[in-house]
Amino acid sequence: MAQRMTFAAAREQFVLAGRGLRSWTPRQYVVAGGAAVAFGLLVGVVTVLIPNSWFARDIGTVWWNYPVWILTSIGAGMLTATYVKPRGAEAAAADETPAERRTTRMGIAGGLLTWFAVGCPVCNKIALLALGYSGAITWFAPFQPVLAIAAMLLTGLALVWRLKGQVACPISPATAPAQQLEPTT
């Protein structure tokens, strides 16, 4: 059964995420910056938000393409940095938890939605094959702002959950597996 999120609970999530961000090491900030630039370059070049000779765009950009591109690039970079373990930390277990898998999927979905949202509607081969040229302009282009909002929300939620998870352990002693302790002599 799903729990309702109250304002106080949402505020607590953001407080914990802020605490997680403040606990970052310089290495994580470097990774966040590098990943944000790499993601921004990749999406910017492929969608021709950064003019280049490799790709072409039949329909020009709109004003909101650039803020969406920049915000999701920053979010993707920060999200990538949450996977960096500080030096000297224990090696992560080979198996991810279900929450880690969920945030990974949300981050990937946010990145893909960003590409669909800021790209040229008729240059997108998937939209073009599914809807045709006029359908891509008539149906897909007006839907792109919705994709942009979804991309920013998915990336932002994944980031908040990952940051919160860095300082708040979701496993309580009651749900943790019992460990055998040997008596000390």
N, C-alpha and C positions, 0 to 999 in steps of 0.2 A: 504494500500500500504506500503510495507516494505521500510524502510529508509536504505540507504547505510551508513556503518560505516566508517568514515574517520579515518586516523591515529590520528588526533588531538582529535576527539571524543573518540576514544579508550583510548588515553592517559589520558583524563579527567576522564574516568571511573576508571582507575587504581589509579589516584590521589585521587579521592573520596573514593575508597576502602581503600587506605592507611590511609586516615584521619579517616575512620570508625574503622580500626584496632587500631589506636593510641588512640581512645576514649574508648577502652575496659576497663572494671573494672578488678581488680584481680580475682573476682569471675568468669568472663568469661574466663580468661586464665586457671584457674583451671578446669573448665568444658571442655575446648578445649583439655587440656592434658589428662584428664580422658577419654573423649570420643575417642580420638585418640588411646590411649592404649587399650581400650575395643574393638574398631573396629579392630585394628591390631591383637589382640589376637584371636578374633572370626574368622576372615578371615585366619589368619596364622595357627590356629589349624585345621580348617576344610579343608583347601587346602594342609595341611602338609608342609607348608613353615616352620612351627615350628614342628620339629619331635615329634611325640606323639604315644601312643599306641592305641588310639581310632580310628584313621583313617589311611588308607594306600594310597599310591600313586603308580600306576603302571608305570608311566613314570616320570622320574626325572625332577627337576626344570631346568629352563634355566636362564641365567644371568640376564635378564631383569625383571624376576618375582619379585625380591626383591626390586628394586627401585620403581616399580609400586605399590607394596604393601605398602611400607613405605610412598610414596608421597600421595597416596589416603587415607591412614589412617590419616595422618596429615590434609589433606583437609577435610575429614569427621569430624574430631574432631573440627576443626575451624568452619566448617559449623554448627555443632551442637551448638557451643557457640554463634552463631549469634541469636539463638532463646531464649537465656537467657536475660531476662530483668534486668537492674540494679535495685538494691534495692531502693524502694521509687518511682519507675517509675509507671505511671498509668498502671492499668491492661489492657492487650491487649483486643481488641474487640474480640467477639466470632467468628466473620466471618473474614476469611483471605481474603486478596485482591487477585486478579488473579495473580499478580506478585509473591506474597508469595507462592501461590499454585504451580506456575511454578517452582520456585527455589526448593521447597520441592521435587517435582517430579524429577527434574534434579539431586538432591543429592541422592535420592533413586536409580535412574537409574545408577548413577555413582558407587554406592556401589555394586549393583548387577552385573554390567559389570566387576568390579574389581574381583569379585568372579569367574566369567566365564573366565576372562583373565588369572588369575594366577593359576587356578585349573588345575588338571590333565585332559587332553582332553578325556581320555577313562574312567575316574572315574566319569565324569559328566553324570549322568543318562539321562538328557534331550538330550544331544548330542548323547549319546550311543543309546537311543531309536530311535531318529530321523535319525541318519546316520549309525548306526552299528559301530562295532569296527574299521574296516578299513576306513570307512568314517570319523570317529572322528579323526583318525590320518591323513588321507589324506586331509580332507577339514577343519575340525574345528581347529586343531592344528596350521596350518599356518595363520588362521584368528584371533587367540588370540592376537597377537600384535596390530591389528586394534582395537579390543575390549579394550585393555589396553589404547591406545591413546584416544579412545572415553570416557572411564571412567575418565581419568585424566582431559580431556577437560570439560566434564559435571560437575564434582565436582568443578573444578576451576572456571568455569563461574558462577555456582550457588553461590560460595563463594564470588566472586567479586560483583555480583549483590546484595547479602545480605549485604555485608559490605558497599557498596555504598548507599544502602537504609537506613543505620543507620545514615547517615549524610545529605543525599539529599532527601528532601521530593518531591515525584513526583506529588503531588497535587498542582496545582497552584490556586490562588484565583479565577480565572475565572471559573475553573472546580469544585471548592468546592461547596457543597450545601449551599444555602443561609441560614443564621441564623437570627433569629429575635432578634434584640437588643432592650432591654427596655431602655428608656431614664432614665438617672440618675437625681435625683433632689437634 
